[in-house]
Amino acid sequence: MVKGKKKEKLIKGHQVHEKDTGSPEVQIALLTKRIEELSSHLKKHKKDNHSRRGLIQMVADRRTHLKYLERKHKGRYEAISKKFNLK
């Protein structure tokens, strides 16, 4: 779980405007960080199927945000996918 200063720094790095906390870019950044953390957890705990289910849900949610960006704002989509090496 991304908390505190890490989360603030992540949000500030991907904001579209000053008070932005919910744009697709911010959501994708937060989900990507959580997916990375959970993936490393699952490498150690291979039989943790409950966490694996959560990981799959997060990946699907991130995919939905990416599809939205691709449909509505092609340039922003390309920038964020390049930044996180997605696709």
N, C-alpha and C positions, 0 to 999 in steps of 0.2 A: 504494500500500500504506500503510495506516494504521499508524504505528509510534510507540513511545515515549510521550511525554507526551500527544500528541493522543489516542492510543488509551486511555490511562488516564482522561483527562478524559471521553471519550465513554462509557466503561464506567461511571464514577462517576455520570454524569448519567442513566443508564437502569437502574441496578441495582434489583432487587426487594428484596434484603437486602444486608447488609454485604459478604459474601464472594462475591457473585454475579458470575459472569463468563460464564455460559452460558444464561441465560434467553432466551426468544424476543425480549424487548424489546432486550436487549444485542446479540443476533445481528442483528436487523433494523437497529439503529443502525449497527453496523459495516459491514454489507452496503450500506446506503444511502450511507455515506460513500465506500466503495470504488467503488460504481456512479457516483457523482458525479465522482470523480477519473478513472475510466476513460472516462466520457462526454466529458469535456473533452479527454482525450488523443485520442479518436477523431475529434473535430472537426478537430484539426490533421492527423491521420494517417488519412485516409479509406480507404486501402487495407490497413490493418492488420487482416486478417481473423482472425488468431489471437486477438488481443485482443478482437475483436468477439464471437467464440465464447465467450470467458471472461465477457464482459459478459452475454450471454444466459443463461449458466448461473447467474450471480449473481442476476439478476433472477428466474429460476425458483426459486432457493433462497429468496430473500426472500419470494416469493409463497407458498411452502410454509409458512414460519414464520407468515406473516400468516393463512393459512387455519387453521392450528392454533390460533392465538390467538382467531380469530373463533369457532371451534367450542367451545373450552374456557373462555375468559375474555372474554366480550363487552365488558365495560367496559374492560379493559386494551387490547383490540384497538382500540376506538374512540379511546382516548387516544393510542395510538402512531400511528394512521393520521392523526389530526388534527395531531399534532405535526410529522409529516414530509410532510403534504399528499399522502397516498397515496390512490388511488382517486378 
